[in-house]
Amino acid sequence: MKRFLPLGIFLVLAVFLAVGLGLNPREVPSPLIDKAAPAFRLPQLQDPAQMLGTDDLKGRVWILNVWASWCVACLDEHPILVEFSRQNVLPIYGLNYKDKREDALAWLGKHGNPYTLSVQDPDGRVGIDYGVYGVPETYVIDGKGVIRYKRIGPVTVQILQEKILPLVRQLRG
């Protein structure tokens, strides 16, 4: 019996590994879903003398998009966000994550600015509060300041049409 114990342990570990490898890392469940969005008050990217905080956004549904100029995947989703912002469906606020202000401003100047406003999170503390795994990440936050959706990785047209827009309609309904 004892000689089969290592084999049994190995098989259990192999099953856990197989299940884990089959999961989609973009669908990691967030413990923040249906909980109050972590509060922040940060300097605006365009004008650091001006601040923006979660309290300023209460009463409306909004998107928080975590991005950085050094993020390759952010460039993939950026044209989609720019086009979406032109439709004026709801405001997109940017959380510029662990970035230099000059680099972020240059990046927006080159690629377009989909954000109603962006705030700076140079040390990543707010990102940590939001459970950011990496950039980009996107959150839909309701009028009461509760996180209703989290997307890890680039937002696609399909994600907008199938997940975000139906959720926004429901939240506004």
Secondary structure as UniProt FT lines:
FT   HELIX           2..4
FT   HELIX           5..21
FT   HELIX           25..27
FT   TURN            31..34
FT   STRAND          41..44
FT   TURN            48..49
FT   STRAND          51..53
FT   HELIX           54..57
FT   TURN            58..59
FT   STRAND          62..67
FT   TURN            69..70
FT   HELIX           72..86
FT   TURN            87..88
FT   STRAND          92..97
FT   HELIX           101..111
FT   STRAND          117..121
FT   TURN            122..123
FT   HELIX           125..129
FT   TURN            130..131
FT   STRAND          137..141
FT   TURN            143..144
FT   STRAND          146..152
FT   HELIX           157..159
FT   HELIX           160..164
FT   HELIX           165..172
//
